[in-house]
């Protein structure tokens, strides 16, 4: 997760393969959805 501006979060070239990023602030529901998406992708 990052507290940087949304523009910086979209330029996530510094992330290693398989890493995800979510910008703060976010609702707990958004975090839950994002985690669910990641888990479903990794199960396939």
N, CA, C and O atoms as a Tripos MOL2 file, in Angstrom:
@<TRIPOS>MOLECULE
protein
  176   175    44     0     0
PROTEIN
NO_CHARGES

@<TRIPOS>ATOM
      1 N           0.8460   -1.1590    0.0000 N.3       1 UNK1
      2 CA          0.0000    0.0000    0.0000 C.3       1 UNK1
      3 C           0.8890    1.2180    0.0000 C.2       1 UNK1
      4 O           2.0210    1.1800    0.4830 O.2       1 UNK1
      5 N           0.3780    2.2830   -0.5370 N.am      2 UNK2
      6 CA          1.1720    3.4950   -0.6350 C.3       2 UNK2
      7 C           0.3450    4.7140   -0.2810 C.2       2 UNK2
      8 O          -0.8660    4.7380   -0.5010 O.2       2 UNK2
      9 N           0.9810    5.6960    0.2510 N.am      3 UNK3
     10 CA          0.3520    6.9720    0.5540 C.3       3 UNK3
     11 C           0.7070    8.0130   -0.4830 C.2       3 UNK3
     12 O           0.3140    9.1730   -0.3640 O.2       3 UNK3
     13 N           1.4550    7.6020   -1.5090 N.am      4 UNK4
     14 CA          1.8300    8.5290   -2.5670 C.3       4 UNK4
     15 C           0.6150    8.9080   -3.4010 C.2       4 UNK4
     16 O          -0.4270    8.2550   -3.3420 O.2       4 UNK4
     17 N           0.7660    9.9610   -4.1660 N.am      5 UNK5
     18 CA         -0.3070   10.4090   -5.0540 C.3       5 UNK5
     19 C          -0.6780    9.3000   -6.0270 C.2       5 UNK5
     20 O           0.1510    8.4560   -6.3670 O.2       5 UNK5
     21 N          -1.9140    9.3070   -6.4660 N.am      6 UNK6
     22 CA         -2.3890    8.2820   -7.4090 C.3       6 UNK6
     23 C          -1.5050    8.1870   -8.6500 C.2       6 UNK6
     24 O          -1.2670    7.0900   -9.1530 O.2       6 UNK6
     25 N          -1.0180    9.3170   -9.1460 N.am      7 UNK7
     26 CA         -0.1640    9.2930  -10.3400 C.3       7 UNK7
     27 C           1.0880    8.4630  -10.0880 C.2       7 UNK7
     28 O           1.5190    7.7130  -10.9640 O.2       7 UNK7
     29 N           1.6670    8.5890   -8.9170 N.am      8 UNK8
     30 CA          2.8620    7.8140   -8.5920 C.3       8 UNK8
     31 C           2.5260    6.3370   -8.4910 C.2       8 UNK8
     32 O           3.3210    5.4920   -8.9020 O.2       8 UNK8
     33 N           1.3640    6.0170   -7.9510 N.am      9 UNK9
     34 CA          0.9760    4.6150   -7.8060 C.3       9 UNK9
     35 C           0.8110    3.9460   -9.1630 C.2       9 UNK9
     36 O           1.0750    2.7510   -9.2960 O.2       9 UNK9
     37 N           0.3800    4.6960  -10.1710 N.am     10 UNK10
     38 CA          0.1960    4.1160  -11.5020 C.3      10 UNK10
     39 C           1.5350    3.8540  -12.1800 C.2      10 UNK10
     40 O           1.6100    3.0610  -13.1190 O.2      10 UNK10
     41 N           2.5700    4.4980  -11.7230 N.am     11 UNK11
     42 CA          3.9030    4.2840  -12.2830 C.3      11 UNK11
     43 C           4.6530    3.3060  -11.3920 C.2      11 UNK11
     44 O           5.7040    3.6310  -10.8390 O.2      11 UNK11
     45 N           4.1050    2.1180  -11.2600 N.am     12 UNK12
     46 CA          4.6170    1.1260  -10.3170 C.3      12 UNK12
     47 C           5.7520    0.2920  -10.9070 C.2      12 UNK12
     48 O           5.8410   -0.9040  -10.6320 O.2      12 UNK12
     49 N           6.6100    0.8980  -11.7030 N.am     13 UNK13
     50 CA          7.7130    0.1720  -12.3370 C.3      13 UNK13
     51 C           8.7140   -0.3390  -11.3020 C.2      13 UNK13
     52 O           9.5160   -1.2220  -11.6040 O.2      13 UNK13
     53 N           8.6770    0.2010  -10.0970 N.am     14 UNK14
     54 CA          9.6150   -0.2100   -9.0620 C.3      14 UNK14
     55 C           9.1960   -1.4910   -8.3660 C.2      14 UNK14
     56 O           9.9400   -1.9990   -7.5280 O.2      14 UNK14
     57 N           8.0210   -2.0330   -8.6870 N.am     15 UNK15
     58 CA          7.5380   -3.2520   -8.0420 C.3      15 UNK15
     59 C           8.1520   -4.4880   -8.7030 C.2      15 UNK15
     60 O           8.3470   -4.5160   -9.9180 O.2      15 UNK15
     61 N           8.4480   -5.4870   -7.9100 N.am     16 UNK16
     62 CA          8.9140   -6.7630   -8.4380 C.3      16 UNK16
     63 C           7.7390   -7.5160   -9.0460 C.2      16 UNK16
     64 O           6.5840   -7.1980   -8.7640 O.2      16 UNK16
     65 N           8.0200   -8.4940   -9.8630 N.am     17 UNK17
     66 CA          6.9930   -9.3010  -10.4940 C.3      17 UNK17
     67 C           6.0570   -9.9300   -9.4800 C.2      17 UNK17
     68 O           6.5020  -10.4420   -8.4530 O.2      17 UNK17
     69 N           4.7620   -9.8940   -9.7620 N.am     18 UNK18
     70 CA          3.7740  -10.4850   -8.8900 C.3      18 UNK18
     71 C           3.3300   -9.5890   -7.7440 C.2      18 UNK18
     72 O           2.4290   -9.9520   -6.9870 O.2      18 UNK18
     73 N           3.9590   -8.4100   -7.6060 N.am     19 UNK19
     74 CA          3.5780   -7.4990   -6.5300 C.3      19 UNK19
     75 C           2.4010   -6.6290   -6.9780 C.2      19 UNK19
     76 O           2.2400   -6.3410   -8.1640 O.2      19 UNK19
     77 N           1.6080   -6.2300   -6.0330 N.am     20 UNK20
     78 CA          0.4540   -5.3760   -6.2800 C.3      20 UNK20
     79 C           0.5920   -4.1150   -5.4520 C.2      20 UNK20
     80 O           1.3690   -4.0660   -4.4980 O.2      20 UNK20
     81 N          -0.1750   -3.0840   -5.8260 N.am     21 UNK21
     82 CA         -0.1510   -1.8340   -5.0710 C.3      21 UNK21
     83 C          -1.5840   -1.3130   -4.9420 C.2      21 UNK21
     84 O          -2.3900   -1.4530   -5.8620 O.2      21 UNK21
     85 N          -1.8860   -0.7240   -3.8130 N.am     22 UNK22
     86 CA         -3.1730   -0.0780   -3.5930 C.3      22 UNK22
     87 C          -2.8790    1.2600   -2.9210 C.2      22 UNK22
     88 O          -2.0770    1.3360   -1.9900 O.2      22 UNK22
     89 N          -3.5340    2.3080   -3.4020 N.am     23 UNK23
     90 CA         -3.2860    3.6480   -2.8760 C.3      23 UNK23
     91 C          -4.1930    3.9600   -1.7030 C.2      23 UNK23
     92 O          -5.3710    3.6020   -1.7000 O.2      23 UNK23
     93 N          -3.6300    4.6330   -0.7020 N.am     24 UNK24
     94 CA         -4.4130    5.1030    0.4340 C.3      24 UNK24
     95 C          -5.0060    6.4490    0.0690 C.2      24 UNK24
     96 O          -4.3870    7.1590   -0.7230 O.2      24 UNK24
     97 N          -6.1080    6.8390    0.5620 N.am     25 UNK25
     98 CA         -6.9780    6.0680    1.4520 C.3      25 UNK25
     99 C          -7.8320    5.1030    0.6410 C.2      25 UNK25
    100 O          -8.1310    5.3600   -0.5250 O.2      25 UNK25
    101 N          -8.2190    4.0080    1.2490 N.am     26 UNK26
    102 CA         -9.1140    3.0450    0.6150 C.3      26 UNK26
    103 C         -10.0720    2.5190    1.6710 C.2      26 UNK26
    104 O          -9.7630    2.4920    2.8630 O.2      26 UNK26
    105 N         -11.2360    2.1020    1.2050 N.am     27 UNK27
    106 CA        -12.2320    1.5070    2.0980 C.3      27 UNK27
    107 C         -11.8610    0.0490    2.3260 C.2      27 UNK27
    108 O         -11.2330   -0.5750    1.4700 O.2      27 UNK27
    109 N         -12.2410   -0.4880    3.4600 N.am     28 UNK28
    110 CA        -11.9490   -1.8830    3.7830 C.3      28 UNK28
    111 C         -12.5550   -2.8150    2.7320 C.2      28 UNK28
    112 O         -12.0070   -3.8830    2.4570 O.2      28 UNK28
    113 N         -13.6730   -2.4150    2.1500 N.am     29 UNK29
    114 CA        -14.3020   -3.2250    1.0910 C.3      29 UNK29
    115 C         -13.4090   -3.2880   -0.1400 C.2      29 UNK29
    116 O         -13.3030   -4.3340   -0.7800 O.2      29 UNK29
    117 N         -12.7660   -2.1690   -0.4740 N.am     30 UNK30
    118 CA        -11.8480   -2.1530   -1.6110 C.3      30 UNK30
    119 C         -10.6730   -3.0870   -1.3630 C.2      30 UNK30
    120 O         -10.2610   -3.8310   -2.2540 O.2      30 UNK30
    121 N         -10.1460   -3.0460   -0.1690 N.am     31 UNK31
    122 CA         -9.0320   -3.9270    0.1780 C.3      31 UNK31
    123 C          -9.4530   -5.3860    0.0870 C.2      31 UNK31
    124 O          -8.7100   -6.2130   -0.4420 O.2      31 UNK31
    125 N         -10.6250   -5.7060    0.5900 N.am     32 UNK32
    126 CA        -11.1310   -7.0710    0.5230 C.3      32 UNK32
    127 C         -11.3020   -7.5570   -0.9080 C.2      32 UNK32
    128 O         -10.9390   -8.6870   -1.2360 O.2      32 UNK32
    129 N         -11.8590   -6.6920   -1.7650 N.am     33 UNK33
    130 CA        -12.0280   -7.0580   -3.1750 C.3      33 UNK33
    131 C         -10.6770   -7.3010   -3.8330 C.2      33 UNK33
    132 O         -10.5020   -8.2610   -4.5830 O.2      33 UNK33
    133 N          -9.7330   -6.4250   -3.5450 N.am     34 UNK34
    134 CA         -8.4030   -6.5450   -4.1510 C.3      34 UNK34
    135 C          -7.7160   -7.8310   -3.7230 C.2      34 UNK34
    136 O          -7.1150   -8.5220   -4.5460 O.2      34 UNK34
    137 N          -7.8020   -8.1500   -2.4560 N.am     35 UNK35
    138 CA         -7.2130   -9.4020   -1.9590 C.3      35 UNK35
    139 C          -7.8880  -10.6020   -2.6090 C.2      35 UNK35
    140 O          -7.2170  -11.5570   -3.0000 O.2      35 UNK35
    141 N          -9.2130  -10.5570   -2.7250 N.am     36 UNK36
    142 CA         -9.9430  -11.6400   -3.3810 C.3      36 UNK36
    143 C          -9.4980  -11.8330   -4.8230 C.2      36 UNK36
    144 O          -9.3310  -12.9650   -5.2770 O.2      36 UNK36
    145 N          -9.3050  -10.7270   -5.5450 N.am     37 UNK37
    146 CA         -8.8480  -10.8060   -6.9370 C.3      37 UNK37
    147 C          -7.4670  -11.4650   -7.0150 C.2      37 UNK37
    148 O          -7.2230  -12.3230   -7.8630 O.2      37 UNK37
    149 N          -6.5890  -11.0550   -6.1330 N.am     38 UNK38
    150 CA         -5.2300  -11.6050   -6.1340 C.3      38 UNK38
    151 C          -5.2560  -13.1030   -5.8260 C.2      38 UNK38
    152 O          -4.5690  -13.8900   -6.4770 O.2      38 UNK38
    153 N          -6.0470  -13.4850   -4.8360 N.am     39 UNK39
    154 CA         -6.1320  -14.9060   -4.4710 C.3      39 UNK39
    155 C          -6.7180  -15.7330   -5.6130 C.2      39 UNK39
    156 O          -6.2210  -16.8210   -5.9020 O.2      39 UNK39
    157 N          -7.7640  -15.2330   -6.2630 N.am     40 UNK40
    158 CA         -8.3630  -15.9740   -7.3820 C.3      40 UNK40
    159 C          -7.3750  -16.1280   -8.5320 C.2      40 UNK40
    160 O          -7.3150  -17.1850   -9.1610 O.2      40 UNK40
    161 N          -6.6120  -15.1000   -8.8050 N.am     41 UNK41
    162 CA         -5.5980  -15.1710   -9.8740 C.3      41 UNK41
    163 C          -4.5360  -16.2010   -9.5580 C.2      41 UNK41
    164 O          -4.0920  -16.9270  -10.4470 O.2      41 UNK41
    165 N          -4.1270  -16.2740   -8.3110 N.am     42 UNK42
    166 CA         -3.0490  -17.1790   -7.9310 C.3      42 UNK42
    167 C          -3.5120  -18.6290   -7.7800 C.2      42 UNK42
    168 O          -2.6840  -19.5390   -7.7470 O.2      42 UNK42
    169 N          -4.7970  -18.8500   -7.6920 N.am     43 UNK43
    170 CA         -5.3170  -20.2210   -7.6100 C.3      43 UNK43
    171 C          -5.3470  -20.8580   -8.9980 C.2      43 UNK43
    172 O          -5.1560  -22.0660   -9.1340 O.2      43 UNK43
    173 N          -5.5830  -20.0540  -10.0150 N.am     44 UNK44
    174 CA         -5.6940  -20.5710  -11.3870 C.3      44 UNK44
    175 C          -4.3820  -21.0800  -11.9030 C.2      44 UNK44
    176 O          -4.3050  -21.5470  -13.0390 O.2      44 UNK44
@<TRIPOS>BOND
     1     1     2 1
     2     2     3 1
     3     3     4 2
     4     3     5 am
     5     5     6 1
     6     6     7 1
     7     7     8 2
     8     7     9 am
     9     9    10 1
    10    10    11 1
    11    11    12 2
    12    11    13 am
    13    13    14 1
    14    14    15 1
    15    15    16 2
    16    15    17 am
    17    17    18 1
    18    18    19 1
    19    19    20 2
    20    19    21 am
    21    21    22 1
    22    22    23 1
    23    23    24 2
    24    23    25 am
    25    25    26 1
    26    26    27 1
    27    27    28 2
    28    27    29 am
    29    29    30 1
    30    30    31 1
    31    31    32 2
    32    31    33 am
    33    33    34 1
    34    34    35 1
    35    35    36 2
    36    35    37 am
    37    37    38 1
    38    38    39 1
    39    39    40 2
    40    39    41 am
    41    41    42 1
    42    42    43 1
    43    43    44 2
    44    43    45 am
    45    45    46 1
    46    46    47 1
    47    47    48 2
    48    47    49 am
    49    49    50 1
    50    50    51 1
    51    51    52 2
    52    51    53 am
    53    53    54 1
    54    54    55 1
    55    55    56 2
    56    55    57 am
    57    57    58 1
    58    58    59 1
    59    59    60 2
    60    59    61 am
    61    61    62 1
    62    62    63 1
    63    63    64 2
    64    63    65 am
    65    65    66 1
    66    66    67 1
    67    67    68 2
    68    67    69 am
    69    69    70 1
    70    70    71 1
    71    71    72 2
    72    71    73 am
    73    73    74 1
    74    74    75 1
    75    75    76 2
    76    75    77 am
    77    77    78 1
    78    78    79 1
    79    79    80 2
    80    79    81 am
    81    81    82 1
    82    82    83 1
    83    83    84 2
    84    83    85 am
    85    85    86 1
    86    86    87 1
    87    87    88 2
    88    87    89 am
    89    89    90 1
    90    90    91 1
    91    91    92 2
    92    91    93 am
    93    93    94 1
    94    94    95 1
    95    95    96 2
    96    95    97 am
    97    97    98 1
    98    98    99 1
    99    99   100 2
   100    99   101 am
   101   101   102 1
   102   102   103 1
   103   103   104 2
   104   103   105 am
   105   105   106 1
   106   106   107 1
   107   107   108 2
   108   107   109 am
   109   109   110 1
   110   110   111 1
   111   111   112 2
   112   111   113 am
   113   113   114 1
   114   114   115 1
   115   115   116 2
   116   115   117 am
   117   117   118 1
   118   118   119 1
   119   119   120 2
   120   119   121 am
   121   121   122 1
   122   122   123 1
   123   123   124 2
   124   123   125 am
   125   125   126 1
   126   126   127 1
   127   127   128 2
   128   127   129 am
   129   129   130 1
   130   130   131 1
   131   131   132 2
   132   131   133 am
   133   133   134 1
   134   134   135 1
   135   135   136 2
   136   135   137 am
   137   137   138 1
   138   138   139 1
   139   139   140 2
   140   139   141 am
   141   141   142 1
   142   142   143 1
   143   143   144 2
   144   143   145 am
   145   145   146 1
   146   146   147 1
   147   147   148 2
   148   147   149 am
   149   149   150 1
   150   150   151 1
   151   151   152 2
   152   151   153 am
   153   153   154 1
   154   154   155 1
   155   155   156 2
   156   155   157 am
   157   157   158 1
   158   158   159 1
   159   159   160 2
   160   159   161 am
   161   161   162 1
   162   162   163 1
   163   163   164 2
   164   163   165 am
   165   165   166 1
   166   166   167 1
   167   167   168 2
   168   167   169 am
   169   169   170 1
   170   170   171 1
   171   171   172 2
   172   171   173 am
   173   173   174 1
   174   174   175 1
   175   175   176 2
@<TRIPOS>SUBSTRUCTURE
     1 UNK1         2 RESIDUE 1 A UNK
     2 UNK2         6 RESIDUE 1 A UNK
     3 UNK3        10 RESIDUE 1 A UNK
     4 UNK4        14 RESIDUE 1 A UNK
     5 UNK5        18 RESIDUE 1 A UNK
     6 UNK6        22 RESIDUE 1 A UNK
     7 UNK7        26 RESIDUE 1 A UNK
     8 UNK8        30 RESIDUE 1 A UNK
     9 UNK9        34 RESIDUE 1 A UNK
    10 UNK10       38 RESIDUE 1 A UNK
    11 UNK11       42 RESIDUE 1 A UNK
    12 UNK12       46 RESIDUE 1 A UNK
    13 UNK13       50 RESIDUE 1 A UNK
    14 UNK14       54 RESIDUE 1 A UNK
    15 UNK15       58 RESIDUE 1 A UNK
    16 UNK16       62 RESIDUE 1 A UNK
    17 UNK17       66 RESIDUE 1 A UNK
    18 UNK18       70 RESIDUE 1 A UNK
    19 UNK19       74 RESIDUE 1 A UNK
    20 UNK20       78 RESIDUE 1 A UNK
    21 UNK21       82 RESIDUE 1 A UNK
    22 UNK22       86 RESIDUE 1 A UNK
    23 UNK23       90 RESIDUE 1 A UNK
    24 UNK24       94 RESIDUE 1 A UNK
    25 UNK25       98 RESIDUE 1 A UNK
    26 UNK26      102 RESIDUE 1 A UNK
    27 UNK27      106 RESIDUE 1 A UNK
    28 UNK28      110 RESIDUE 1 A UNK
    29 UNK29      114 RESIDUE 1 A UNK
    30 UNK30      118 RESIDUE 1 A UNK
    31 UNK31      122 RESIDUE 1 A UNK
    32 UNK32      126 RESIDUE 1 A UNK
    33 UNK33      130 RESIDUE 1 A UNK
    34 UNK34      134 RESIDUE 1 A UNK
    35 UNK35      138 RESIDUE 1 A UNK
    36 UNK36      142 RESIDUE 1 A UNK
    37 UNK37      146 RESIDUE 1 A UNK
    38 UNK38      150 RESIDUE 1 A UNK
    39 UNK39      154 RESIDUE 1 A UNK
    40 UNK40      158 RESIDUE 1 A UNK
    41 UNK41      162 RESIDUE 1 A UNK
    42 UNK42      166 RESIDUE 1 A UNK
    43 UNK43      170 RESIDUE 1 A UNK
    44 UNK44      174 RESIDUE 1 A UNK
